[in-house]
Amino acid sequence: MMLNRFSTYLLALSCNVFALAATAQTMSNANHPPGLAASLAPTGTLRASINLGNPILASRIADGQVTGVSVDLAQALAQRLGLNLSLVVFDSAGKSVDAVTNQQADIGFFAVDPVRGQGIAFTAPYVLIEGSYLVRQNSPLQTNSEVDRAGIRVAVGKGSAYDLFLTRELKNAQLHRAPTSPTTVDFFIQEHLEVAAGVKQQLEMDAQRIPGLRLLPGRFMVIEQSMGLPKDRPAAAQNFLWQFVEDMKASGMVAAALKKHRIEGAIVAPERQAP
């Protein structure tokens, strides 16, 4: 008799679990109005532009697969929309931005910048990361404020957030553009430049890889990493993507992804209301 009662209890519990799961899936699919998936992904497949130029966001592992925080977010968005996902992978931020601006991809993961904002509608940021300077050990430069001087040449990844920011901010130093952000330090060495600028974590890895280099203390900018979509997509799609990012932050998903991929030096961005 007790066994029968226990079996009945387990059956009821299982039914409740499946019912809750089904309800959650239904709510997820019902949280957006009809036609939203089509406005976000006109081809019927969610095409996500992935930038391998920023190791905090994504990287290619030994078996050739692409992994990272941005990939996890793209997968979560595709699941919420009930769509298949296609990753459109690039080696630089500039190419990734162009893909979304020219609608070769539906969404992307970018540092917010007003130049990019001409063709891309950004969400609030999901993570904040630091931009730093790297110099040789024997460089006379000791602080970030000393970089913007006549005769100082700064290596930076072409089309990166640092390129766009420093193009506006530097008044005396000269920018020299490497093909991609991951090649910035090698370009800096090859061209015998005074400073390299980029993601702090990437520069730290390069400083460990190449003897005789050091980072200047602190940061020269805080980078807001956000999701974005073509600016001419309907307002409903833009609002939905904004809310998706806020949900992923609030649920702990972004923090879990940073931990899963062992990302240090990046923090989850604070909550932000839609404009």
C-alpha positions as CSV (number, residue, x, y, z in Angstrom):
1,M,0.0,0.0,0.0
2,M,2.8,2.4,0.9
3,L,4.6,1.6,-2.3
4,N,1.5,2.3,-4.3
5,R,1.1,5.7,-2.6
6,F,4.7,6.5,-3.2
7,S,4.4,5.6,-6.9
8,T,1.3,7.7,-7.1
9,Y,3.1,10.6,-5.5
10,L,6.1,10.3,-7.9
11,L,3.7,10.2,-10.9
12,A,1.9,13.3,-9.7
13,L,5.2,15.1,-9.0
14,S,6.5,14.2,-12.5
15,C,3.3,15.5,-14.1
16,N,3.7,18.8,-12.2
17,V,7.3,19.2,-13.3
18,F,6.4,18.5,-16.9
19,A,3.5,20.9,-16.6
20,L,5.7,23.6,-15.2
21,A,8.2,23.1,-17.9
22,A,5.5,23.2,-20.6
23,T,4.1,26.3,-19.0
24,A,7.5,28.0,-18.9
25,Q,8.1,27.2,-22.6
26,T,4.7,28.5,-23.5
27,M,5.2,31.7,-21.6
28,S,8.6,32.1,-23.2
29,N,7.1,31.8,-26.7
30,A,4.1,33.9,-25.8
31,N,6.1,36.8,-24.4
32,H,6.5,38.3,-27.8
33,P,3.8,39.5,-30.2
34,P,3.0,37.6,-33.5
35,G,5.5,38.4,-36.2
36,L,8.3,39.4,-33.9
37,A,10.5,36.4,-34.7
38,A,10.1,37.3,-38.4
39,S,11.1,40.9,-37.8
40,L,14.2,39.9,-35.9
41,A,15.2,37.1,-38.3
42,P,13.6,37.7,-41.7
43,T,15.3,34.6,-43.2
44,G,13.7,32.3,-40.6
45,T,17.0,31.6,-39.0
46,L,18.6,33.8,-36.4
47,R,22.0,34.9,-37.8
48,A,24.3,36.0,-35.0
49,S,27.5,37.9,-35.9
50,I,30.3,36.7,-33.6
51,N,33.6,38.6,-33.2
52,L,36.6,36.5,-32.4
53,G,38.7,39.7,-32.0
54,N,37.6,40.1,-28.4
55,P,38.5,37.0,-26.2
56,I,36.1,38.1,-23.5
57,L,33.2,37.6,-25.9
58,A,34.1,34.6,-28.0
59,S,37.0,32.3,-29.1
60,R,37.6,29.3,-31.2
61,I,38.6,26.1,-29.3
62,A,40.8,23.2,-30.3
63,D,38.1,21.3,-32.3
64,G,37.3,24.4,-34.3
65,Q,34.0,25.2,-32.6
66,V,33.2,28.8,-31.5
67,T,32.4,29.3,-27.8
68,G,32.0,32.2,-25.4
69,V,29.6,34.5,-23.6
70,S,28.2,35.9,-26.9
71,V,27.6,32.4,-28.3
72,D,25.6,31.5,-25.1
73,L,23.5,34.6,-25.4
74,A,22.8,34.0,-29.1
75,Q,21.7,30.4,-28.3
76,A,19.4,31.7,-25.5
77,L,17.8,34.2,-27.8
78,A,17.3,31.7,-30.5
79,Q,15.7,29.3,-28.0
80,R,13.4,32.1,-26.7
81,L,12.3,32.9,-30.2
82,G,11.9,29.3,-31.2
83,L,14.4,29.7,-34.1
84,N,17.4,27.8,-35.4
85,L,20.7,29.6,-34.9
86,S,23.4,30.3,-37.4
87,L,26.7,31.8,-36.2
88,V,28.4,34.2,-38.7
89,V,32.0,34.4,-37.4
90,F,34.5,37.2,-38.0
91,D,38.0,37.9,-36.9
92,S,37.5,41.6,-36.1
93,A,34.9,43.9,-34.6
94,G,34.8,46.0,-37.8
95,K,33.7,43.1,-40.0
96,S,31.2,42.0,-37.4
97,V,29.7,45.5,-37.3
98,D,29.5,45.6,-41.1
99,A,27.6,42.3,-41.2
100,V,24.8,43.6,-39.0
101,T,24.8,47.1,-40.5
102,N,24.5,45.5,-44.0
103,Q,21.9,43.0,-42.7
104,Q,24.1,39.9,-43.4
105,A,23.4,39.1,-39.8
106,D,20.4,39.8,-37.6
107,I,22.2,40.4,-34.2
108,G,25.7,41.0,-33.0
109,F,27.7,41.7,-29.9
110,F,29.5,45.1,-29.8
111,A,31.0,47.8,-27.7
112,V,28.6,50.7,-27.8
113,D,30.0,53.6,-30.0
114,P,28.2,56.5,-31.7
115,V,29.9,55.8,-35.0
116,R,28.5,52.2,-35.0
117,G,25.2,53.6,-33.7
118,Q,24.5,55.1,-37.2
119,G,23.6,51.7,-38.5
120,I,23.0,49.6,-35.3
121,A,20.4,49.9,-32.5
122,F,22.1,48.9,-29.3
123,T,20.7,47.4,-26.1
124,A,21.9,48.3,-22.7
125,P,25.3,46.7,-22.0
126,Y,25.4,43.2,-20.6
127,V,29.1,43.4,-19.4
128,L,31.6,46.1,-18.7
129,I,35.3,45.6,-19.6
130,E,38.4,47.7,-19.4
131,G,40.6,49.2,-22.2
132,S,44.3,49.4,-21.3
133,Y,47.6,50.5,-22.6
134,L,50.7,48.3,-23.0
135,V,54.3,49.5,-23.3
136,R,57.8,48.0,-23.1
137,Q,59.4,47.6,-19.7
138,N,62.0,50.3,-20.4
139,S,59.4,52.8,-21.7
140,P,59.4,56.2,-19.9
141,L,55.6,56.2,-19.9
142,Q,54.2,55.4,-16.4
143,T,50.5,56.6,-16.6
144,N,47.7,56.7,-19.1
145,S,47.7,60.5,-19.2
146,E,51.2,60.5,-20.6
147,V,50.3,58.6,-23.7
148,D,48.7,61.6,-25.6
149,R,51.9,63.3,-26.5
150,A,53.6,64.3,-29.8
151,G,55.8,61.5,-31.0
152,I,53.9,58.7,-29.3
153,R,52.6,56.1,-31.8
154,V,49.7,53.9,-30.5
155,A,48.9,50.5,-32.1
156,V,45.2,49.6,-32.1
157,G,43.0,47.0,-33.8
158,K,41.4,48.5,-36.9
159,G,37.7,49.3,-36.4
160,S,37.8,48.2,-32.8
161,A,36.0,50.1,-30.0
162,Y,39.5,51.4,-28.9
163,D,40.2,52.6,-32.4
164,L,36.9,54.5,-32.6
165,F,37.3,56.0,-29.0
166,L,41.0,56.9,-29.4
167,T,40.3,58.5,-32.8
168,R,38.1,61.0,-31.1
169,E,40.1,61.4,-27.9
170,L,43.8,61.5,-28.8
171,K,44.9,65.0,-29.9
172,N,48.7,64.6,-30.1
173,A,49.6,60.9,-30.3
174,Q,49.2,59.1,-33.6
175,L,47.2,55.9,-34.2
176,H,48.6,53.0,-36.2
177,R,46.1,50.3,-37.0
178,A,46.7,46.6,-36.8
179,P,44.6,44.3,-39.1
180,T,42.7,43.0,-36.0
181,S,42.7,43.4,-32.3
182,P,44.4,40.1,-31.5
183,T,47.3,41.1,-33.8
184,T,47.8,44.5,-32.1
185,V,50.7,43.6,-29.9
186,D,52.6,41.7,-32.6
187,F,52.0,44.7,-34.9
188,F,53.2,47.0,-32.1
189,I,56.5,45.0,-31.8
190,Q,56.9,44.7,-35.6
191,E,56.5,48.4,-36.2
192,H,58.6,49.5,-33.2
193,L,55.7,51.6,-31.8
194,E,55.5,53.1,-28.3
195,V,52.1,51.9,-27.1
196,A,49.6,49.2,-27.8
197,A,45.9,49.7,-26.8
198,G,43.2,47.1,-26.4
199,V,41.2,44.8,-24.1
200,K,43.0,44.5,-20.8
201,Q,42.8,40.7,-20.7
202,Q,44.2,40.3,-24.2
203,L,47.1,42.6,-23.4
204,E,47.8,40.7,-20.2
205,M,48.0,37.4,-22.2
206,D,50.3,39.1,-24.7
207,A,52.5,40.4,-21.9
208,Q,52.9,36.8,-20.6
209,R,53.6,35.6,-24.1
210,I,56.2,38.2,-25.0
211,P,59.0,39.1,-22.5
212,G,59.8,42.7,-21.7
213,L,56.3,44.2,-21.8
214,R,54.1,45.8,-19.1
215,L,50.6,47.3,-18.8
216,L,50.2,50.9,-17.6
217,P,48.1,50.9,-14.4
218,G,44.4,51.6,-14.5
219,R,42.4,52.0,-17.7
220,F,41.8,54.6,-20.4
221,M,38.2,53.6,-21.0
222,V,35.3,51.4,-19.8
223,I,33.8,49.4,-22.6
224,E,30.1,48.7,-22.6
225,Q,29.5,45.5,-24.4
226,S,26.0,45.3,-25.8
227,M,23.8,43.4,-28.2
228,G,22.7,45.2,-31.4
229,L,20.6,44.7,-34.5
230,P,20.1,46.7,-37.7
231,K,18.7,50.1,-36.9
232,D,15.9,49.8,-39.4
233,R,14.3,46.8,-37.7
234,P,10.9,47.5,-36.1
235,A,10.8,49.2,-32.7
236,A,9.1,46.1,-31.3
237,A,12.2,44.0,-32.2
238,Q,14.5,46.6,-30.7
239,N,12.5,46.7,-27.5
240,F,12.3,42.9,-27.3
241,L,16.1,42.6,-27.6
242,W,16.6,45.2,-25.0
243,Q,14.4,43.4,-22.6
244,F,16.1,40.0,-23.4
245,V,19.4,41.5,-22.3
246,E,17.9,42.8,-19.1
247,D,16.3,39.4,-18.4
248,M,19.7,37.6,-19.0
249,K,21.4,39.9,-16.5
250,A,18.7,39.7,-13.9
251,S,18.4,35.9,-14.1
252,G,22.1,35.4,-13.5
253,M,22.7,33.9,-16.9
254,V,25.4,36.5,-17.9
255,A,27.2,36.0,-14.6
256,A,27.1,32.2,-15.0
257,A,28.4,32.5,-18.6
258,L,31.4,34.6,-17.4
259,K,32.1,32.0,-14.8
260,K,31.7,29.1,-17.2
261,H,34.1,30.6,-19.6
262,R,36.5,31.7,-16.9
263,I,36.4,35.3,-17.8
264,E,38.2,37.6,-15.3
265,G,38.2,41.4,-15.3
266,A,34.7,41.7,-16.7
267,I,31.6,42.5,-14.6
268,V,27.9,42.2,-15.3
269,A,26.5,45.6,-16.3
270,P,23.9,47.1,-13.9
271,E,20.2,47.1,-14.8
272,R,19.1,49.8,-17.2
273,Q,15.6,50.9,-18.1
274,A,14.7,51.2,-21.8
275,P,14.8,54.7,-23.1
